[in-house]
Amino acid sequence: MSVQAYILVQTDVGKSDEVAQAINAIEGVINAVHVTGPYDVIVRAEANSIDELAKVVLTKVQSVKGISRTLTCPIVNP
């Protein structure tokens, strides 16, 4: 059974579209969309375990240039 999470992303001003495009290219990301509101991009990610998901979030998503902050919300009942 896989683990999924939403990742709420705040970006630097004017960077949300390119950040969403870069995140969409990351393995394990189901989709990343540019939104309005307190967060600029919402990501849905999936992995085989919470540890693997953390690796996707920490090493890949957070390394995208233009991200200022993230908040990861694991999905309870996918």
C-alpha positions as CSV (number, residue, x, y, z in Angstrom):
1,M,0.0,0.0,0.0
2,S,1.4,3.4,-1.0
3,V,1.6,6.5,1.1
4,Q,0.4,9.8,-0.3
5,A,0.7,13.4,0.8
6,Y,-0.1,16.9,-0.2
7,I,2.8,19.3,-0.1
8,L,1.9,23.0,0.3
9,V,4.6,25.2,-1.2
10,Q,5.4,28.9,-0.8
11,T,7.6,30.3,-3.5
12,D,9.6,33.4,-4.1
13,V,7.6,36.2,-5.8
14,G,7.0,35.4,-9.5
15,K,8.4,31.9,-9.3
16,S,5.3,29.7,-8.8
17,D,4.7,28.7,-12.4
18,E,8.3,27.6,-12.9
19,V,8.4,25.9,-9.5
20,A,5.3,23.9,-10.3
21,Q,6.8,22.8,-13.7
22,A,10.0,21.7,-12.0
23,I,8.2,19.8,-9.3
24,N,6.0,18.0,-11.9
25,A,9.2,16.5,-13.4
26,I,10.1,14.8,-10.1
27,E,9.6,11.0,-9.8
28,G,6.9,10.3,-7.1
29,V,5.0,13.5,-7.8
30,I,1.5,12.8,-9.0
31,N,0.9,16.5,-9.9
32,A,1.8,20.0,-8.9
33,V,-0.5,22.9,-9.6
34,H,-0.1,26.7,-9.3
35,V,-2.8,28.1,-7.0
36,T,-3.7,31.3,-5.3
37,G,-3.9,32.0,-1.6
38,P,-1.5,31.5,1.2
39,Y,0.4,28.8,-0.8
40,D,1.6,29.2,-4.4
41,V,1.8,25.5,-5.4
42,I,0.0,22.4,-4.2
43,V,1.7,19.1,-4.9
44,R,0.3,15.5,-4.5
45,A,3.1,13.0,-4.1
46,E,3.2,9.2,-3.6
47,A,5.7,6.7,-2.4
48,N,5.9,3.1,-1.1
49,S,6.6,4.2,2.5
50,I,6.7,7.3,4.6
51,D,10.5,7.1,4.6
52,E,10.6,7.1,0.8
53,L,8.1,9.9,0.7
54,A,10.3,11.9,3.1
55,K,13.3,11.4,0.7
56,V,11.2,12.6,-2.2
57,V,10.1,15.7,-0.2
58,L,13.4,16.5,1.4
59,T,15.9,15.8,-1.3
60,K,14.0,16.6,-4.5
61,V,11.1,18.9,-3.9
62,Q,12.7,21.2,-1.4
63,S,15.8,21.5,-3.6
64,V,13.9,23.2,-6.4
65,K,15.1,26.8,-6.8
66,G,12.5,29.4,-5.9
67,I,10.9,27.6,-3.0
68,S,10.8,29.5,0.3
69,R,8.8,27.1,2.5
70,T,6.9,23.8,2.4
71,L,4.3,22.1,4.6
72,T,3.8,18.3,4.1
73,C,0.4,16.9,4.9
74,P,0.2,13.0,4.7
75,I,-3.2,11.7,3.4
76,V,-4.9,9.5,6.0
77,N,-7.3,7.6,3.7
78,P,-6.1,7.8,0.0
